[in-house]
Amino acid sequence: MKKNLTIKDIAELANVSIATVSRVLNNNSWVSDKTRAKVQQVIDEHQFSPNLMARSMISRKSMTLAVVVSDITNPYFATLVEQIEKACLQAGYKIILFDTQSANKRSSSSQVIAEDQIFSTIIDSQLDGVIILGGNIDYLKIPESYLEGLQKLIASLPVLVVGRKLARYDYTCLERDQINCVQMVTRHLLDKGYREMAFIGGSSNVYMTGQRVNAFLNTLNAAGIASDSAVIIETNFYPEHGYEAALRLIKSERPLPQAILAINDRVAMGAMRALKDHGLSVPDDVAIASCEYFPGSEYFIPRITTVNHKNDEIGQQVIRQMMTLLQDMLPEAHTITPVLVAGESA
């Protein structure tokens, strides 16, 4: 029997990187057929059969990525983490999930975990990289302790953020399209003949909310509708906040708007429940649409008119970029354009 070589030996014989050998061993789809055949030939010739622990010791990699999420119960984060995990498995990596519960600021303080503490834990754990999904980085006022922790994290390992890009901080950022999603659904409402509108949900403290509200008002202006005629009610991102916002519209001295644009499907669902509880029908009395699709809303009655941000594609791009970072290369970002999903609610 021929000597069983190490991963490093296989990489040298095949004239490829250790990372490439690892991807071949883990059936990663992001390896060309030609390269895979070359590596596999060396593996077969030497009857190579590694184990994960040996592979990690040789490459000095844990083959594990940290994913920091601000609320795993939020459908946006849950679906994105699911897609990231699938892509990680294809690339031969595992993930460790850190859920800070910082997204819903109305949670009790005892539930919220300081993100800078999590950053320290990740550094001490000697993981290969970290993916940050929202959290304090998306707030207009960011705690100094968070920024200090982020800087230490960046200095220690590759960092990829799905969210806001901060000046003076050297991390890779995948920024979702927050403008087109609002423009296309607002134009859909305008095409349906609605002119009197309200925007509900989101938080004035969150950067993304301002982007979406401004896109909504600018789209109305472009259609010749004065932006000050629209009602803006910023509450938060969950169903109860949609319910709360709709109640404020119902109890207002102003006439109900013809259409309501919610910041996401969950807020839209809450608003629809409030209207139903007060004897109002969607869309006959008030139309409702959403800026962001969450899985399951197509089964709601009526189906919600919404915008699909393509989280499956975002998850794939996140891992492609992270794999590039792990090879000390700069990743290329490709724009992922959301699509309108016309439902029955508007």
NORPE-V309499 format. One record per residue. N is the residue number from 1. RES is the residue in one small letter. SS is DSSP state (A for helix, B for strand, O for the rest). BURIAL is # if it has 24 or more other ideal C-beta (glycine too) atoms within 12 Angstrom, else .. D_CENTER is the distance of its C-alpha to the mean C-alpha in Angstrom with 2 decimals. Layout:
BEGIN
((N | RES | SS | BURIAL | D_CENTER) (N | RES | SS | BURIAL | D_CENTER))
END
This chain:
BEGIN
((1 | m | O | . | 49.48) (2 | k | O | . | 47.71) (3 | k | O | . | 46.05) (4 | n | O | . | 42.46) (5 | l | O | . | 40.63) (6 | t | O | # | 37.55) (7 | i | A | # | 34.18) (8 | k | A | # | 35.26) (9 | d | A | # | 38.51) (10 | i | A | # | 36.85) (11 | a | A | # | 34.64) (12 | e | A | . | 37.80) (13 | l | A | # | 39.82) (14 | a | A | # | 37.22) (15 | n | O | . | 36.59) (16 | v | O | # | 32.81) (17 | s | O | # | 30.41) (18 | i | A | # | 29.90) (19 | a | A | # | 26.18) (20 | t | A | # | 27.37) (21 | v | A | # | 29.77) (22 | s | A | # | 27.09) (23 | r | A | # | 24.98) (24 | v | A | # | 28.17) (25 | l | A | # | 28.99) (26 | n | O | # | 25.64) (27 | n | O | . | 25.83) (28 | n | O | # | 22.86) (29 | s | O | . | 22.69) (30 | w | O | # | 21.98) (31 | v | O | # | 25.67) (32 | s | O | . | 28.29) (33 | d | A | . | 31.09) (34 | k | A | . | 33.65) (35 | t | A | . | 32.10) (36 | r | A | # | 31.46) (37 | a | A | . | 35.11) (38 | k | A | . | 36.41) (39 | v | A | # | 34.65) (40 | q | A | # | 35.55) (41 | q | A | . | 39.17) (42 | v | A | # | 39.42) (43 | i | A | # | 37.85) (44 | d | A | . | 40.35) (45 | e | A | . | 43.30) (46 | h | O | # | 42.79) (47 | q | O | . | 41.73) (48 | f | O | # | 38.68) (49 | s | O | . | 36.95) (50 | p | O | # | 34.63) (51 | n | O | . | 32.87) (52 | l | A | . | 29.47) (53 | m | A | . | 31.12) (54 | a | A | . | 33.46) (55 | r | A | # | 30.79) (56 | s | A | # | 28.78) (57 | m | A | . | 31.99) (58 | i | A | # | 33.03) (59 | s | A | # | 29.84) (60 | r | O | . | 29.15) (61 | k | O | # | 25.58) (62 | s | O | # | 24.12) (63 | m | O | # | 21.95) (64 | t | B | # | 19.29) (65 | l | B | # | 15.95) (66 | a | B | # | 14.57) (67 | v | B | # | 11.05) (68 | v | B | # | 10.93) (69 | v | B | # | 9.01) (70 | s | O | # | 10.52) (71 | d | O | # | 11.24) (72 | i | O | # | 11.01) (73 | t | O | . | 13.05) (74 | n | O | # | 10.52) (75 | p | A | # | 9.88) (76 | y | A | # | 6.31) (77 | f | A | # | 5.72) (78 | a | A | # | 8.76) (79 | t | A | # | 8.18) (80 | l | A | # | 5.26) (81 | v | A | # | 7.74) (82 | e | A | # | 10.46) (83 | q | A | # | 9.77) (84 | i | A | # | 9.48) (85 | e | A | # | 12.62) (86 | k | A | . | 14.38) (87 | a | A | # | 14.02) (88 | c | A | # | 15.18) (89 | l | A | . | 18.14) (90 | q | A | . | 19.11) (91 | a | O | # | 19.24) (92 | g | O | # | 21.33) (93 | y | O | # | 19.03) (94 | k | B | # | 18.19) (95 | i | B | # | 15.49) (96 | i | B | # | 16.33) (97 | l | B | # | 13.95) (98 | f | B | # | 14.51) (99 | d | B | # | 13.67) (100 | t | O | # | 14.95) (101 | q | O | # | 15.05) (102 | s | O | # | 14.97) (103 | a | O | # | 12.73) (104 | n | O | # | 15.70) (105 | k | O | # | 18.40) (106 | r | O | . | 21.02) (107 | s | O | . | 20.79) (108 | s | O | . | 23.91) (109 | s | A | . | 23.87) (110 | s | A | . | 24.95) (111 | q | A | . | 21.66) (112 | v | O | . | 19.59) (113 | i | O | # | 19.49) (114 | a | O | # | 19.86) (115 | e | A | # | 17.10) (116 | d | A | # | 19.88) (117 | q | A | # | 21.65) (118 | i | A | # | 18.79) (119 | f | A | # | 18.78) (120 | s | A | . | 22.51) (121 | t | A | # | 22.19) (122 | i | A | # | 19.90) (123 | i | A | # | 22.49) (124 | d | A | . | 25.33) (125 | s | O | . | 23.87) (126 | q | O | . | 24.14) (127 | l | O | # | 20.92) (128 | d | O | # | 20.17) (129 | g | B | # | 16.87) (130 | v | B | # | 13.89) (131 | i | B | # | 10.11) (132 | i | B | # | 8.93) (133 | l | B | # | 5.75) (134 | g | O | # | 7.37) (135 | g | O | # | 10.93) (136 | n | A | # | 14.11) (137 | i | A | # | 12.92) (138 | d | A | # | 11.71) (139 | y | B | # | 15.14) (140 | l | O | . | 18.11) (141 | k | O | . | 20.33) (142 | i | O | # | 19.12) (143 | p | O | . | 21.55) (144 | e | A | . | 23.72) (145 | s | A | . | 23.40) (146 | y | A | # | 19.64) (147 | l | A | # | 20.39) (148 | e | A | . | 23.20) (149 | g | A | # | 21.18) (150 | l | A | # | 18.49) (151 | q | A | . | 21.45) (152 | k | A | # | 22.98) (153 | l | A | # | 19.86) (154 | i | A | # | 19.67) (155 | a | A | . | 23.39) (156 | s | A | # | 23.12) (157 | l | O | # | 20.52) (158 | p | B | # | 17.86) (159 | v | B | # | 14.75) (160 | l | B | # | 11.49) (161 | v | B | # | 9.07) (162 | v | B | # | 5.69) (163 | g | O | # | 7.28) (164 | r | O | # | 11.01) (165 | k | O | . | 13.79) (166 | l | O | # | 16.78) (167 | a | O | . | 20.20) (168 | r | O | . | 22.41) (169 | y | O | # | 19.75) (170 | d | O | . | 19.63) (171 | y | O | # | 16.20) (172 | t | B | # | 14.19) (173 | c | B | # | 11.41) (174 | l | B | # | 9.00) (175 | e | O | # | 9.04) (176 | r | O | # | 7.74) (177 | d | O | # | 10.99) (178 | q | O | # | 11.84) (179 | i | O | # | 15.51) (180 | n | A | # | 16.28) (181 | c | A | # | 14.43) (182 | v | A | # | 16.79) (183 | q | A | # | 19.74) (184 | m | A | # | 19.90) (185 | v | A | # | 19.81) (186 | t | A | # | 22.22) (187 | r | A | # | 24.48) (188 | h | A | # | 24.49) (189 | l | A | # | 25.79) (190 | l | A | # | 28.30) (191 | d | A | . | 29.48) (192 | k | O | . | 30.16) (193 | g | O | . | 32.46) (194 | y | O | # | 30.61) (195 | r | O | . | 31.46) (196 | e | O | # | 31.19) (197 | m | B | # | 27.56) (198 | a | B | # | 25.51) (199 | f | B | # | 21.89) (200 | i | B | # | 20.70) (201 | g | O | # | 17.96) (202 | g | O | # | 15.67) (203 | s | O | # | 17.23) (204 | s | O | . | 19.45) (205 | n | O | . | 18.29) (206 | v | B | # | 14.68) (207 | y | A | # | 14.40) (208 | m | A | # | 12.11) (209 | t | A | # | 14.76) (210 | g | A | # | 17.45) (211 | q | A | # | 15.93) (212 | r | A | # | 15.74) (213 | v | A | # | 19.13) (214 | n | A | # | 20.76) (215 | a | A | # | 19.67) (216 | f | A | # | 21.14) (217 | l | A | # | 24.33) (218 | n | A | . | 24.77) (219 | t | A | # | 24.57) (220 | l | A | # | 27.20) (221 | n | A | . | 29.31) (222 | a | A | . | 29.26) (223 | a | O | # | 30.63) (224 | g | O | . | 33.38) (225 | i | O | # | 32.15) (226 | a | O | . | 32.52) (227 | s | A | . | 29.29) (228 | d | A | . | 31.30) (229 | s | A | . | 32.07) (230 | a | O | # | 28.53) (231 | v | B | # | 27.64) (232 | i | B | # | 24.51) (233 | i | B | # | 23.75) (234 | e | O | # | 20.88) (235 | t | O | # | 20.59) (236 | n | O | # | 17.17) (237 | f | O | # | 14.27) (238 | y | O | # | 16.13) (239 | p | A | # | 18.97) (240 | e | A | . | 21.71) (241 | h | A | # | 20.68) (242 | g | A | # | 20.98) (243 | y | A | # | 24.32) (244 | e | A | # | 25.39) (245 | a | A | # | 24.68) (246 | a | A | # | 26.55) (247 | l | A | # | 29.42) (248 | r | A | # | 29.75) (249 | l | A | # | 30.07) (250 | i | A | # | 32.61) (251 | k | A | . | 34.64) (252 | s | O | . | 34.62) (253 | e | O | . | 37.90) (254 | r | O | . | 36.23) (255 | p | O | . | 36.17) (256 | l | O | # | 33.02) (257 | p | O | # | 30.79) (258 | q | O | # | 30.98) (259 | a | B | # | 27.22) (260 | i | B | # | 24.23) (261 | l | B | # | 20.76) (262 | a | B | # | 18.16) (263 | i | O | # | 14.81) (264 | n | O | # | 13.27) (265 | d | A | # | 15.07) (266 | r | A | # | 15.75) (267 | v | A | # | 17.46) (268 | a | A | # | 19.26) (269 | m | A | # | 20.53) (270 | g | A | # | 21.90) (271 | a | A | # | 23.64) (272 | m | A | # | 25.15) (273 | r | A | # | 26.56) (274 | a | A | # | 28.15) (275 | l | A | # | 29.74) (276 | k | A | # | 31.03) (277 | d | A | . | 32.51) (278 | h | O | . | 34.44) (279 | g | O | . | 35.83) (280 | l | O | # | 33.65) (281 | s | O | . | 32.38) (282 | v | O | # | 29.21) (283 | p | O | # | 29.62) (284 | d | O | . | 33.40) (285 | d | O | . | 33.49) (286 | v | O | # | 30.02) (287 | a | B | # | 27.32) (288 | i | B | # | 23.67) (289 | a | B | # | 20.57) (290 | s | B | # | 16.84) (291 | c | O | # | 14.28) (292 | e | O | # | 11.46) (293 | y | O | # | 12.24) (294 | f | O | # | 11.73) (295 | p | O | # | 13.70) (296 | g | O | . | 17.26) (297 | s | A | # | 17.84) (298 | e | A | . | 20.05) (299 | y | A | . | 22.45) (300 | f | O | # | 22.86) (301 | i | O | . | 26.22) (302 | p | O | # | 26.11) (303 | r | O | # | 23.11) (304 | i | O | # | 20.64) (305 | t | B | # | 20.45) (306 | t | B | # | 16.79) (307 | v | B | # | 14.35) (308 | n | B | # | 12.28) (309 | h | O | # | 9.26) (310 | k | O | # | 9.81) (311 | n | A | # | 6.91) (312 | d | A | . | 9.86) (313 | e | A | # | 10.55) (314 | i | A | # | 7.28) (315 | g | A | # | 7.79) (316 | q | A | # | 11.36) (317 | q | A | # | 11.08) (318 | v | A | # | 9.35) (319 | i | A | # | 12.38) (320 | r | A | # | 14.81) (321 | q | A | # | 14.22) (322 | m | A | # | 14.56) (323 | m | A | # | 17.67) (324 | t | A | . | 19.07) (325 | l | A | # | 18.69) (326 | l | A | # | 20.47) (327 | q | O | # | 23.28) (328 | d | O | . | 23.64) (329 | m | O | . | 22.73) (330 | l | O | . | 20.62) (331 | p | O | # | 17.82) (332 | e | O | . | 17.78) (333 | a | O | . | 14.82) (334 | h | O | . | 15.07) (335 | t | O | . | 14.04) (336 | i | O | # | 12.17) (337 | t | O | . | 13.90) (338 | p | O | # | 12.95) (339 | v | B | . | 15.96) (340 | l | B | # | 17.98) (341 | v | B | # | 18.85) (342 | a | O | # | 22.23) (343 | g | O | # | 23.22) (344 | e | O | # | 26.25) (345 | s | O | # | 25.20) (346 | a | O | # | 25.76))
END
